[in-house]
């Protein structure tokens, strides 16, 4: 019985090579004999040369693409291995994404009966063009997001480039037509630059249309700052639901603007200082590369945590509830343990440092990346708010807490500007530092967001008054 092609994750994988019986590093393995005489044959294997010096030869969460027959797609597996071979400390989620894309391509091939190695003379019958057409229809019908389709097509193009360069595939006809293209962009300092890229006629183009009035801010993704009323709704839900960890995690986001990977990779040692009762202000905590706390791209920055909230984190870290969870965790209760754990003692987010070290006894089949937080929001917080406050369209994602923090700081700073207590430049620099923005252009989006919102509201009121006037005139004509 055939199944759909899919991606699976192997908890651990160690590359090996054939060895001899007299090799002291060799391990004997019993393999069933094809002739059944004898029943099993003995082979000797050992870790691939350089394995213990080269971490790239041992992996946790290694992605494998399976075809509809349930067997690994050999070329896809070797392709992923080749990508890993050039990286000293790989981020496995990146290669999981590649496997997801190739699994989607393989499902398309299996369902349509297309030979992925056959490139006939008729261009539109070639697998690359067929997949391109399929993705376009999927985007138009709403089955696949435009960005996802663009990424999948890009992965397939890179896969075929590798196949051709490694002499695995020699297509009878070109898989696509290439051309040079020049794109203009602004760098992080605001200067205009031009970049030459090579594009193909099967690459999917999804031009981004920026709508400054869509109620979102582009800060590492489309984020929606929650108004004060909605912030109160969320906190009401969290307090009523009574999940201490989820409440603290949300407060962490609202108060510091930290991303989920930063919050969930905090360790006990980072909040292990008992502060004086009358201390005020903020505690500055370095995060990023070398601190044990993850940030986007490992960027080093400083997180400003209000003293009163730092005290709350300290109290939680010393509580029986937190200690009990740490005692169940791998490694037990120690200072370098994650601050936030599940009731079973499993991490809510696995740091890059943790996933970079090979664990031969790992038995998890997915990397922890905050799924439990997102699931709690979807299953409990949003339904609570919609029910209690009769707002059926209410929604948010955890990343919106970052935009909310940035908007709260922006509003406060703009009030100080209006009162003449600070300048607009100083206000922008304050928000830029607190948010850890590399470019002031990103910070400006928060300032512009509030101005755009005021314009939209003003235009709405003016237009409503205009319609009211016309309606009264129309009604007068009927009397």
Buried (B, 14 or more C-beta within 10 A) or exposed (E): EEEEBBBEBEBBBBBBEEBEEEEEEBEEEEEEEEEEEEEEEEBBBBBBEEBEEEBBBBBBBBBBBBBBEEEBBEBBBBBBBEBBEEEEEBEBBEBBBBBBBBBBBBBBBBEEEBEBBEBEEEBEEBBBBBBBEBBBEBBEEEEBEBEBBBBBBBBBBBBBEBBBEEEBBEBEEBBBEEEEEEEEEEEEEEEEEEEEEEBBEBBBEEEEEEEBEEEBBBBEEBBBBBEEEBBEBBBBBBEEEEBEBBBBBBBBBBBBBBBBBBBBBBBBBBBEEEEEEEEEEBBEBEBBBEBBBBBEEEEEBEBBBBBEBBBBBBEBBEEEEBEEBBEBBEEEBEEEBBBBBBEEBBBBBBBBBBBBEBBEEBEBEEBBBBEBBBEBBEEBBBEBBBEEBEBEEBBBBBBBBBBBBBBBBBEEBBEBBEEEEBEEEEBBBBBBBBBBBBEBBBBBBBBEBBEBBEEBEEEEEEEEEEEEEEEEEEEEEEE
